[in-house]
Amino acid sequence: AEHDQPITPSGPPELAAAGVDAEAMRRRLVSEIDHARAAREGLEQQGPVVAEIRAQLAATEAVVPGLRMAGSLQPAEGVLAGDFWTIEALPDGRAAMIVCDVSGHGPYAGVTALRVKNILTVVLAAGFSPDAALSRAALSFRDEDARFATVAVAVVDPVTGGGQYANAGHHPPMLL
């Protein structure tokens, strides 16, 4: 770009010195403009990513005969947090209900929550117990120094009325 080309001051010494100062100021302004442009482009590119992460974390209200579930989630800050709740229909007719809160806010917490959600739903769908699912999800935090999650998982069989429940530090959900 033309604005990257330095301007070489010339003329009498006092004008050349003023030109050097003006060029230094111009270079700082060009750098600020370039950084602002890059930041704006980054936001434009991240906006759809953040929206997709939020959509993926939105509650899945699977239809499971014999069960009704409802809930609401409002992030404490911004549009994306590390919180989610979901109900998933399992292949054997049972339902898995998950409530999770990953520490922090913003895209990194959202990506971590999405990773936890995916691990839990896949492991539960494979027939593992809530305890085993939480153990496997905990493995995804082994390299995390500054992040943690609290999770409650219940698997309910609407035919028998029985179920299994495990809690990893989350406030106990209410069952009515």
N, C-alpha and C positions, 0 to 999 in steps of 0.2 A: 504494500500500500504506500501511497505517496507520503502519508503522514509519518512514515518510518524514516524517511530520508532526512538526515541532519541538515540544518541550515548553517552554513559557515559564515560567521560575521566578518565584515571587512570595513575598511574606512579608517578614520583617525582613531587613535588608541582609546579615547574616551567612548566613542561610539561602538567600537569593537567590543569593549568591556561590557557595555550595556547590552550588546547583541548576544554575548556569551550568557549573561544572566537571563535574557529573554528566551534564548534557546533552551536553557536548563528548565525554565518554567514551562515552556511549551512541551518539552519531553515528559515532564511530570503529568501535565494535563492529558497528553496523549495516552500515557500509561493508565491513568485513572479512567479515561473513557474506554480503553480496551478492556480493563478489568470489569467495569460496569456492564459492558456489552456481553462479556463472557458470563457474568453472573446472571444476567437477564436470560441469555440463551439456556443456561443450566436450569433455571427455574421453569422455563417453557418446556424443557425436555423432562424434568422431574415431575411436573404436574400430573401427566397421565400415569406415571409410575405410582405416585402416591395414591391417586384415585383408584388404581387397580389393586393395590395392596389393601386399601380400605374396603373395596368391594369383596375381595377374597376373605377378609376377616369378618365381613357382615354375617350375621347369624343365618345358618342354614336351618330352615324349619321343615325338616323332612316329614312327610306324611307317614305316620306309623299307626295302623289301626289300633284303637284302644288307648291312645295317648294324645294329650293336648299340652302344648307348652307355649309360653309367651314370655317375652322379655324385651328389654330396651337397653341400649348402650349409648352413653354420651361421653366422649373423651373429655378429660378435665382440661386439657390444653390443646389448641389447634384442631386440625381435622384428622389427625392420625395418632393413635396411641398403641400401646402393646396389650390392649384388652380385647377379649372376645368371649362370646358364648355361642354355643351351637348345639343342635340336636341332629344326629346323623342316624339314618336307617342302616342297620347292619344287615349283611346278607342272610343271616339266619332268622330275621324277623324281629330281633331285639332292637332297642334304640340306645344310642350312646349320647349322653348329655355332658357337655364340657363347659366349664367356666374357667377362664384363665386371665391372669394379670401379670404381664411382663413388666419389670421395672423400667421406668423412663417413659419418654414421649417422643414422637416424631418418627421419621422413616426407619431408623435403626431398630427401635423398639417394635415397630410394625412388622419389619422383616423377621425379627426374632419370633414374634408371636405367630406369624404365618408358618414358620418352620415348625414350631411346637404343635400348631393345629394339624399340619399335614402328617407329622409323625404319629400323633395320637389317633387320628382318624384311620390311618392305614393300619396301624398295629391293632387297634380295636376291631376293625373290619376283618383282620386275619384271625380273629378269635381269641386274642390274648385278654387277660383279665385287666381291670383298671389299674391294679398295682403294677403289673408287668408293663403296661403301656406307659405309666408314669416313669418307671425305671428307664425305659428306652428313651423317653423324651428328655430325661435328666442328662443322658449322655451327650445331648446336643449342647449342653452348657459346660462341658468339661474344660473348654478353652476360654470361657468367659470369666474375666476377673471382676468386672464391674456390673454385671447384669444377672438377674435372677428372675424366677417366675413362681407364682403361687397358682396351683391348679386343683380343681375338684372335678372328678370324673365319676359318673354313675352310668351303669349299664342296666337297663330295665327290660324285663320280658313281659310285654303286655298280656300275654296269654296266661301265664302262671301268676303274675303279680310279683314275682321274685326279682331280685336284682343284686348287683354288686356295686360297691362304692369305695373309692379311695380318695384321699385328700393329701395334697402336698403343700401344706401351709396356708391354704385359702380359707376365708371365712366360710363356715358351713352353709351350703345352700339350703333353702327351705323346701320341703316336700309337703304338698297339700293333697 
